[in-house]
């Protein structure tokens, strides 16, 4: 047997052998880990395990990250710091999946679809630590490989180690430069750079133009989609208080009255949140609800207010409000609280029984005599209760393209076909609302999407079929309830008077909420 030192072996050092007598490290420096075997991590770091569980649930069970994450954090008893790390790791890996997969495809010797899905999720977690977080490369490698070794196996751990070492060879900017080299299609470049499906990039470019913006804003919009959103709080008017949140470091909101930005970790520890008088709600959602509640109605007499419909005439000086698509109840709770001084009673309609129960829970802090929950198809309310409501909110089911920063997995789930499937429902709900509102009353058509097919096209179609309806100045209505001054969100109508309004993440720091206020004439 030769005593010649092997590669990486010091002169005079006896060859290292395993328990079967075979030489170890015969090919030189070991590539799978910088640490000696006794020092390698062999258990899963709890924060990274939480992120891995979230990605697995999203991929394998079609789960929603925002529902799975808090449960996993509590199960593993993460402290505030680790919970924040797990949240950024899970959400960041989901948001960046498109870019990270393109990078991983350059580092794996087979198509990604041939990898075990659990291994691919672990690689995405590792890639985000290396390219999207300020985690030292050695820690990202060691901990991710340890996670894989603990929950998947030693063989996959070796693969993950080798691949992530290749990923770590460049920073994100260098990888993007390599991925986009030679590309001339602006949509493709933006897709790779900002980790959005190409169809969504194309749709957002078109949406900007449709709402009076310029296509040059697309990079800012996509970057805003990838920024971790700050938690928005709202204190239900007359019922809740921001004092505890402000004492915990929250900052007063800059757009909506009674709101705050909270970056102090788990909001569930705030007493107001547990009681339901302090709620997590995007400022855009708060503004559209407040705009509907504040818009002037045309005054009419008691006999006109009955409208000849089947709905009961309200008591003198009172109003009846309807939230046509109420689940899970956030806007319903705010509307019910806003309606108390009017006074107004609210009917919250939700077609799915278990979601109707969520609406009841959301409304629980408000006096029970001022609201009811109706379980039924919103498209039938207009026929069953014609001209019975003073204000109607239609927060229509939509693709949610305006909330991609809050729902990181949505960009990979949604398909262009979803727009086609949702269109009849959106039109049917708006038609029902226009039937249900009394003469002189107002309907607010709202979506958390800027897509033309879900916003302007629906409203324009309704106004073509009902030319007597009046589109109000929705932009001015939003400005009137904004405490931060003019929002510059209005898009004047193509013909006639009035405007729609579109909020944007990159301009307003809100979800991309759309609002159209429509009045039924006397």
N, C-alpha and C positions, 0 to 999 in steps of 0.2 A: 504494500500500500504506500502510495507516495506521501511524503511529509511536506510536500510543497504547499505553502500557504495558499488557500483559495482566495478568490476576489473578495476584498473587504476584510481579509483576515490578517492580523498583524504577524510579522515574522516571529517564529518561536511559539505561537499560539496553537494549541492543539485544535484540530477541527471539531466544531460543535456537532453533536449527534443527538438524535431524538431517541425515544425509548426503544425503538426498533433497530438502532445502530446506524441509521441513515444520517448522512451529513445534513446539517441545516444551513440554510442561506448559501447554498452552493453557487448560486448565480450572482452573488454579490449583494449589494445593499437591498434590503427588503423594501418593497415598494408599497405594501398595503397599509402600513402605519409607521409613523415616526417613533412610536413608543414601543418599548420592549413588551413581549407578551404579558408579563406580569403586571405591566402598567396600563395596558389597554382597557378602555372602558367596556365593561361587560354587562352593564345594566342601562335601562332607559332613563334618561333625565326626565323628571315628571313634566316639565313645561313642554319639552319637545314631544313627549308622548301624547300630551293633550292635543297639540297641533296635528300630530299624525292621526290620532283618532278622529279628529274633525275631517281631515282630508279623506280618510277611509269612508266615513259615514256619507259624505257628500258624493263620492264616486260610486260606492257600492249600494247605498240605500236611497239615493236621490234625496238626501236630507238637506236641510237648510243650515248653513254654518252658524247663523246667529242664534239658532235654537239649540244646536248641539254643543256649541262652545261653552256656554255658562254651566251646563250640566256636567260636562267633563271637568271643568275647572273646579267645581265644588266636589266632585267625586275624588279628585286627586288632592284636594285641600291645598291648592296653591295659594301662596301669600300674594299680596298686591303686586309686588315686583314681578314674580314669576307669571302671574296671570296676565300682566301687561305684555310680557315677552311672548307667552303662548298665543295671545290674541294677534300681535303683529306677525308672528311666524305663520299662523294659520291663514289669516286674511291676506298677508303679503304673498304667500305661496299660491293662493287661489287667484289673486289678481294678476300676478305675474306669470301665470301658467303658460300662456302663449309664447312669451319670450324665452322663458326657462326651458320649455320643451324644444324650442328651436336650437338653443345652446346644447342641451343634452343630446339631441340628435347628432350633433357634431362629435360627441364624445363617447357614444355607445356604438358598438360594432354590429348592431342589428336594428331594425326598425323598432321604435318605441312601443308599438302595439304588441310586439312579441315579448316584452318584459312583463313579469308578474306585476299586476296593478299596484300591489302594496309596495313593491320595490320602486316603482315609478313615483309613487307619492312620497316615499322617503327621499328620493333623488331631488324632487321639487323642493322639499323642506331644506335639504342641504344646499341646493342652488340659491335659494332665497337668503340663507344665512351668509353665503359667500359673496353674493352679488348685490343684495338689496338691504343688508343690515350691517351694522358695525360690529360684527362678531369676528374675532381673530380667526384666521383660516385654520390654525391648528385645533382650536376649540370646535369650530363647525365640523371639521372632519372627524375628530375623535368622538364627539357626542352623537353625531348622526350615524356613524358606523356602529357605535355602541347601542344605539336605539335599534338598528337593524339586526344586530347580533342577538339582542334580547328578545325581540318580538317576531322576527322572521327566520333568522338562522345564520350560521357562520358562512356558508357558501355565498349567499346574497350579500353579506357584509363585505366580503372581499371585492365583489363586483362594485358595490357602492363606493368603497374606498378608492378603487382605481379610477372610476368615472369622475368622482368629485375632485380628485387631484388634477385631472385635466381641466375641469371647470375653473378651479382656483388659479390656473395659469394666467388668466386674464381678468381684468375688471369688467364691469358691466358695459362701460362705454366702448371698450375695445371689442367686446363680443358683438355689440350692436353694429359697430363699424364693419366687422367681418360679415355679419349676417346680411347687412344691407349693401355691401359692396357690389357694384354692378347693377343694382336695382334701379329702375327708372319709373316704376309705377308708384305714385305718391301714396296711394291707399295701402299698398303692400308695405312700403317703408314705415308708414305710421302704425300699421298693424304689428309689425315686428318690434318697433321701437317702444310702443305704448301698450303692448299686450292686449289688444282688442281683436276680435274676429274681423275679417275684412268687411263683411256685410254691415257690421255695426259702424265701422269707420265711415263707410260710404253713406250709411243712413244719417250719421251725425253731421257729416258735411252738408248733406241736403237739408237737414233740419235747421242748421244755422242760417242758411240762406232763406229758407221758407219763413223764418221768424224775424227776418230783417237784419241778421248779423252777416258777417263775412266768413267765407270759407277759410280764410287765413287764421281764424281762431281755433281751428281743429286741434292743433297740438296742445294749446292751453286747456281746452275742454277735456281731452283725453288724459292729460297730466292730472287734472283735478279729479277725474274718475279714479285715479290710482292713489290719491292722497288719502290717508286714514282720516275719516271724518271725526270731528269733535262731537261728543254727545250733546244734543240740544235738549234742554228741559223747558217745560212750561208749567207755571202754577195756574191751576184752574181759577179763573176770575171769581173773587168773592169766597173761595173755598180753600185755596192752597197758598203757600208762602215759599219764597225763595231763600228765606233767611238761613236755614240750615245749610243749604247748598252753597251759599255765598260764604258762610263761615268755614266751609270745607274747601274753599279755594276756587269755587266757580266764579266766572266772570259774567257780569250782566250782558244779556243779549243785545246785539247792535241793530237788529231788524224788527223784532216783534216785541210788543209790550208783554211784560210778565215772563220773560224768557231768560235763560242763562246758558252759558257754555260750561260744561263740566268735564274736567280731565282728571278727576280724582279717583279713578278706578271704578269699583263696583257701585253703581247707583242704587242697587238694592238695599244698601245699608242705610240710606236716607229714609227717615220716618215718613216723610211726605210721599215718597215713591211707594212704600209699603202700603200706605193708606189709600193711595190712588189720587190724592189731591195734587200731587206733583208728578208730571208724566214726562216720559221720553218721547219727544216729537220734533221732527225736523222743522226748522223755522219756516220753510216754504209751505208745509202743511198748515202751520199756525196762521200764516198770512192769508191763505186762500179761504180758510174758515172764517177768519175775522172780516175779510172783505165781504163775504156773503152776509154776515150778521150786521154789518154796518151800512150796507147799501140802502138808499131811500126807496121805500115802496110808494106806489101811487095810493093816496088815501081814498077809501071807498066807504060807502054806507054799509050797515049790517046786512041789509037784504042783498046787496051786490056781493058781499064777502061770502055769503053762503054759496054763491056761484051756481046754484041750481044743481050742484053735484050731490053725491051721496054722503060726503063727509060732513061732520057736524060744524055748524057755524061757531067760531070762537067767541068767547065772551067779549064784551065791549072793551077795547083797548088792549086786547091780547092777540097773540099770533099763534099759528100752528106751523111748525117747521118739520121737514122731512129729510132724513139722511137715507138716501135710496140704496146705497151700497155700504152698509155701516161697518161690517167686520174688518178688523178686530175691535174697533170701537174708539180709537184715539180721537178722531175728528168729532165723533158723536159726543164724547165727554166734553170737549172744548165747546162745541155748539150749545150743548145743554147748559153749561155754566154761563156762556155768553147770553143765553136767552132768559136767564132768571130775572134780570131787572126789567125786561120788556113789558110784561112777562110773556114768555112763550113756552109752549109745550112741544116736546120733540118726539117724533116717531122715528125710531131707528129700525130700518128694514135690513134683514140679512137672510138669504135663502138657505144657508147651511146651518142646521140646528146647533152643532157644536161651536161654530163661530158665533152664533147668536148668543150663546152662553158667555163667550168672551166679551161681547158687547155689553151684556148685563153687568158683568164684573167691572168693566171700564166705567159704566154709568153709576155704579153703586155710591160713590161719594156725593152725587147730586140728589137733591130731594126727589124721592121716588114718585111724588105726585106730579112731577113736571116732565116725565118721560115714560114711554112704553117701547117695548121691542116687538117688532112684527116679524114673523118668520114666513117668508114667501118670496116668490120671484118678483124682482123689482120691475120687470117689464109688464107686470099685470096691475100694478098699483094705479096707473093712470086710468085704466078702464074701470077698476073697482072703486076708486075714489077720485072722480074727476073734479078739478077746480076746487080742491079742498085744502091746499096748503099755501101759505104766504111765501115761504122760502124753501127751496129744494136743493139739496146738494147731491150731485151725481159724481161721486169719486169712482170713476169707471174702472173696472178691471182692465189692465193693460200689460204691456210687456215689461214695464218697470225699467226701461232703458235710462230713465232719469235718476235712478237710485243705484247705479252699478257700484258706486263707492261703498255703499252700505250692504249690498248683497253681492259679494265678490264672485260667487259661483254663477250668478245669473247670466253673465256675458257668454259663458260656455254652454249654457242650457238652452237659451233662447234661439229660435230659428226664424228666418223670414216668413215661414208658413204660419207662425203664431199671429202675425199681423192680420192675415187673411181670416183666420179662425175667430179672432176677437172682434173684427169689424161689425158683424151683425149684432153682436151683444151690445157693443158700445152705442150703436145707433138706436137699438131697441130701448135701451135704458134712457137715453136722452129724449126720445119720443114720449116715453111713459111720463117722464118728469114734466115735459111741456103740457101734457094732458092733466097732470095732477096739480099743477100750480094754478092758483086762482087769478083772475084778471087783475092786472096791476102788480102781481107778484113776480118774483125773480128766481130763475134757475141758475145754479153755478155748475158748469160742466168742467170737471177737473181730471187730469191724468198726471201720473208721475212718469211721463214720457214726453219728449219733445218731437217724436216722430210725426211727420205730416199726416200719415194715414190714421193716427190715433187722436189727433188734435184738430188742426184746421180743416181737414177733409170731413170729419164728423160734424163739426159745427156748420161749415158751409153747406153741407148736404141738408142739414136740418132747416137752415134758413131758406134754402131754395124751396123746400117742400112746404114751409110755413112762412111765406114772405111777410105776413103781418107781425111776426115776432121782431123784437128790437134788440140788437146787440148793443149792450152798454159799453161805456168806456172802462174796460176791465183794468187797463193799466193805471188809470187814475184811481180806481177803487183800491188797488194794491198800494199805490203811493199814499193814499189817505190813511191806511192802517199801519204803514211802515214808520217806525220811529227813527229810521236812519236816513230819511230824506228820499227824494225821487229814486226809483229803482231802474228807470229807463228800460222797462220790460215790455212796453206796449208795442203791439203791431197793429197799425190802423187797418181797418177793414178795406178790402179791395174795392168795395162799392158801398155807398151810403155812409152812415156815421158809426161811431163805436170802434172798439178795438178788442183784440184778445191780448193776453199777457203771457210771457214765457220767462220763467226764472232759470238761471244757469249756475252750475257748480263753480265754474271758473270766474263768474262775474259777481255772484251774490253769496257764494258760500253755502248755498242750499241745494237740495235735490232739484232736478230740472222739472219743476211743477208748471203745468199749463193751466190757465184759467180763462174761461169765457163766461160772462154774465149775460143772461138773456132774459128780457122782460116780456111777459104776455100783456098785450094791450087791453085796455078796458073795453 
